[in-house]
Amino acid sequence: MNMTRKRRTYLVDRSFQLKYTLVLAAWGLLLAVVFGLWVWQAHEHAAALALQAARAGVAAPVERSDRLLLWMLPVIGVLSAVALGLVGFLMSHRIAGPVYVMGRDLRLLAQGHFPEPRSLRKGDELQNLFALFQHAVEALREREERRTAMLEEVLTALYAASPSAPELGAAIRTLEAEVQDRRCALAEAEAHPLS
């Protein structure tokens, strides 16, 4: 029995993952400090009120400060959630744009068209992946160009052989249509070359 263990790799893109982990951790720490200071200030205020109330024999200010503290905790939780949600939204927007563009381009490739090149926004993430994707599309286009040229050579040979082999007519028409489709897709790509 093979007892090899699969190694898990949690940091598949070290710089990308660590960047966003540190950003979220920093925002969480900032929120904890700001709201912690706010709670500390409320606690100090409540303690001062409690001391005054004890000296005066009145419990109402202490009850009011307790209610204030009880209201502050859910407010702090909601504000923290909203702030972290906003940071997450802004950060995900920098990722969602490149993913959307590459998804659109993959759909076009699947339909037999080469995508019109587009650069990412300056602050977008996944720049390296997008450059690799563009390189792959360009390599596919070049391969398609070579294969289409080979098909054209075969078609030329079939034209030359067709007078003595009329049964090649159907194959020639099929091959002509295929070459025409490929040339149209390549012409679209040449109108918008990848930069």
Beta strands, then each sheet from edge to edge (+ up, - down):
end
